[in-house]
Amino acid sequence: MKYLIAVILAMLSLTAHADPFEGWTKEEKGWFTLSEAVQVIDYQTTRDLLYSQKAKGYYELNPIVGRNPSPSKLMAFEVGTLIGNYIFTDWLDHDTRLTWLKWHVAIEAIVIQHNVSIGARIQF
């Protein structure tokens, strides 16, 4: 429950901006959307490995959430990561923003590929 409350409070803080993408280029918005999408796919493949295929002995490598996080803790971490990605990306200047977003997408693609290679399914 404490994770859910933290997530809700973080989400409410984003509503303080009238236009959360003010000053962003069309290209930056596109890369940001892609970065959030691959983050969600990473979450989904992780969830599939941890909970749908638990008998196979899969475990989380991220030390922040721990080896066997509860579904609510994993979801709270995911939502926090999505919000944190926006806050961090918005804080960056234009030149750095695009570089960050492209690296973020590339890293997430590697993580997703790894998850799929060991048996995760991509399904929603």
Residue, then its C-alpha position, 0 to 999 in steps of 0.5 A: m500500500k505504501y508503494l501505491i500511495a507514493v506512486i499516486l503522489a508522484m503522479l499528482s506532482l506531474t499535473a503541476h505543469a500546464d504543458p509538460f512538454e513545453g519547449w520540447t521538439k517533435e523529435e524529442k517527444g517521439w523519442f520520449t514516447l518510445s523510451e516510455a514504451v520500451q520501459v513498459i515492455d521491459y516491465q512486462t517481460t520482467r513480470d512474465l518471467l517472475y510471476s508467470q514462469k516462477a517455477k523456472g527459477y527466474y529472479e530479478l537482477n535489479p538490486i533496487v527492487g530485490r531478487n524476488p519483488s512483490p508484484s506491487k513493489l515491481m509495479a510501483f518501481e515501474v511507475g516511479t521509473l516512468i515518472g523519473n524518466y520524464i523528470f530527468t529528461d525534462w531537466l536536460d538541455h536539448d542536445t543532451r535530451l536527445t542523446w539520453l533518450k536514444w541511449h535509454v531506448a538502446i539499453e532497454a532494447i538490450v534488456i528486452q532482448h535478454n528477457v525474451s532470449i531466456g523465455a519471456r513473452i511479450q504480451f499485454 
